[in-house]
Amino acid sequence: MLKLNLDLGDRRAVHAVNKRRNQVTPEALRRVADIAKAHPKREGARSDALVSDEAYDAIEDALDVNHRTAQRWVKRAREAGLL
């Protein structure tokens, strides 16, 4: 594992960038909901799935996020009443 010798100010700066990067905006949640609605679940899909696999793929591509982030954002869009 690579260990960097960062002082406290550097560590705070890295933390601030990571925290900001992981925040989702209301506009992004609306886009997630729009994309999910455009890709409905197909017959025989898992009943516990929030959206279709195609919707997750489209969200990942459109918003340039990984699969786990797409899942988390779909969950937040649902909690916000957008799905």
FENGIBEL-V219477 format. One record per residue. N is the residue number from 1. SS is DSSP state (A for helix, B for strand, O for the rest). Layout:
((N	SS) (N	SS))
This chain:
((1	O) (2	O) (3	O) (4	O) (5	O) (6	O) (7	O) (8	A) (9	A) (10	A) (11	A) (12	A) (13	A) (14	A) (15	A) (16	A) (17	A) (18	A) (19	A) (20	A) (21	A) (22	O) (23	O) (24	O) (25	O) (26	A) (27	A) (28	A) (29	A) (30	A) (31	A) (32	A) (33	A) (34	A) (35	A) (36	A) (37	A) (38	A) (39	O) (40	O) (41	O) (42	O) (43	O) (44	O) (45	O) (46	O) (47	O) (48	O) (49	O) (50	O) (51	O) (52	O) (53	A) (54	A) (55	A) (56	A) (57	A) (58	A) (59	A) (60	A) (61	A) (62	A) (63	A) (64	O) (65	O) (66	O) (67	A) (68	A) (69	A) (70	A) (71	A) (72	A) (73	A) (74	A) (75	A) (76	A) (77	A) (78	A) (79	A) (80	O) (81	O) (82	O) (83	O))
